[in-house]
């Protein structure tokens, strides 16, 4: 494999190799319909490019010659995900984790408006936004409240 030199003044951010990122890379590889092939003479594995139809990148699963791996230093790319899938090591997640429920107080926006009642005008005035106190600004329904809400609806979790 050929190495690409990264300029010294450019900081390289090392991303984590998490199961979720491997699944997303495999999903991108599947959507792009990349092909995994082994070269007859050398035995080297190559994976076709998702963006350049006439290009392919060398990979052994641990390293890859694609720009994401070489320039970005990313430990995960769709080429390595496709390689590991072809080897039977990485399977598609049959039951992906559902997205978290949005907070019922802020609707997932993470902020709530502050209103002050104006007795003279007989109405409320908006004075600004603040972090939602129900979800502490995360935008996600707090787990304890969500479980209580599910049980209150007659659902069985």
C-alpha positions in Angstrom: 0.0 0.0 0.0 1.2 3.5 -0.7 1.3 6.0 2.1 0.0 9.6 1.8 2.0 12.2 3.6 -0.1 14.5 5.9 1.2 18.1 6.3 2.8 18.7 9.7 0.7 21.8 10.4 -2.6 20.0 9.8 -3.9 18.4 13.0 -5.3 14.9 12.5 -8.4 14.2 14.6 -8.5 10.5 15.5 -12.1 9.2 15.4 -13.3 6.3 17.5 -14.0 2.9 16.0 -17.5 2.2 17.5 -20.0 -0.5 16.5 -22.4 2.3 15.4 -19.9 3.8 13.1 -19.1 0.4 11.6 -22.8 -0.1 10.9 -23.1 3.3 9.3 -20.1 2.6 7.1 -21.5 -0.7 6.0 -24.8 0.9 5.2 -23.0 3.5 3.0 -21.1 0.7 1.3 -24.3 -1.2 0.6 -26.1 1.9 -0.7 -23.1 2.8 -2.9 -23.0 -0.8 -4.2 -19.3 -1.1 -3.8 -17.7 -4.4 -4.8 -15.0 -6.3 -2.9 -12.5 -8.2 -5.1 -9.3 -10.1 -4.5 -6.6 -9.7 -7.1 -5.4 -13.0 -8.6 -1.7 -12.3 -8.8 -0.9 -10.7 -5.4 -3.9 -11.8 -3.4 -4.5 -8.2 -2.4 -8.1 -7.1 -1.6 -9.6 -4.1 -3.3 -12.9 -2.3 -2.9 -14.4 -0.2 -5.6 -14.8 3.5 -4.9 -18.3 4.9 -4.0 -17.7 8.2 -5.7 -15.3 7.3 -8.6 -16.5 4.5 -10.8 -13.0 3.8 -12.3 -11.2 3.7 -8.9 -10.6 1.0 -6.3 -8.8 1.1 -3.0 -6.5 -1.5 -1.4 -7.5 -2.8 2.0 -6.7 -5.5 4.4 -9.4 -4.5 6.8 -7.0 -2.8 9.2 -5.8 -0.2 6.7 -7.1 1.3 3.5 -5.7 3.5 0.7 -8.9 5.7 0.5 -8.7 9.4 1.3 -10.7 9.1 4.5 -8.2 6.6 5.9 -5.0 8.3 4.5 -5.7 12.0 4.9 -8.3 11.9 7.7 -6.8 9.1 9.8 -10.2 7.6 10.2 -10.1 4.0 11.5 -13.4 3.3 9.8 -14.3 3.7 6.1 -16.9 2.1 3.9 -14.2 0.1 2.1 -13.0 -1.6 5.3 -16.6 -2.2 6.3 -17.4 -3.8 3.0 -14.2 -5.9 3.3 -15.2 -7.2 6.7 -18.7 -7.9 5.6 -17.4 -9.9 2.6 -15.2 -11.9 5.1 -18.3 -12.7 7.2 -17.0 -10.7 10.2 -19.3 -7.7 10.1 -23.0 -8.3 9.7 -25.7 -5.8 9.2 -27.5 -4.9 12.4 -30.9 -6.7 12.1 -32.4 -4.7 15.0 -30.9 -1.2 15.1 -31.6 0.8 18.2 -34.6 3.0 17.8 -34.0 6.8 18.1 -34.6 8.3 21.5 -37.9 9.9 22.1 -37.9 13.7 22.0 -38.6 15.5 25.2 -42.3 16.2 25.7 -41.6 19.6 27.3 -39.4 21.2 24.6 -40.3 18.8 21.7 -36.6 18.0 21.2 -35.6 21.6 20.6 -33.6 21.6 23.9 -34.9 25.1 24.8 -38.1 26.5 26.2 -39.4 30.0 26.0 -39.6 32.3 29.0 -42.8 34.2 29.2 -43.8 36.8 31.8 -47.4 37.7 32.3 -48.1 41.4 31.9 -51.1 42.2 34.0 -51.4 45.7 32.5 -51.8 44.4 29.0 -53.6 41.3 30.0 -51.2 38.9 28.2 -47.8 37.2 28.3 -44.6 38.6 26.8 -41.8 36.4 25.5 -38.5 37.4 27.1 -36.1 34.7 25.9 -35.2 31.1 25.7 -33.4 28.9 28.3 -32.4 25.2 28.5 -35.3 22.9 29.0 -35.4 21.9 32.7 -37.2 18.6 31.9 -34.4 17.2 29.8 -31.6 19.5 31.0 -31.1 20.7 27.4 -30.5 17.3 25.8 -33.7 17.3 23.8 -34.3 13.6 24.8 -37.1 12.5 27.0 -35.8 11.6 30.5 -35.8 7.8 30.8 -37.7 7.6 34.1 -40.5 9.8 32.8 -40.6 7.9 29.6 -41.0 4.6 31.4 -43.8 6.0 33.6 -45.5 7.5 30.5 -45.4 4.1 28.7 -46.8 2.3 31.7 -49.5 5.0 32.1 -50.6 4.4 28.5 -51.1 0.7 29.2 -48.1 -0.3 27.1 -45.7 -3.0 28.3 -42.1 -2.2 28.0 
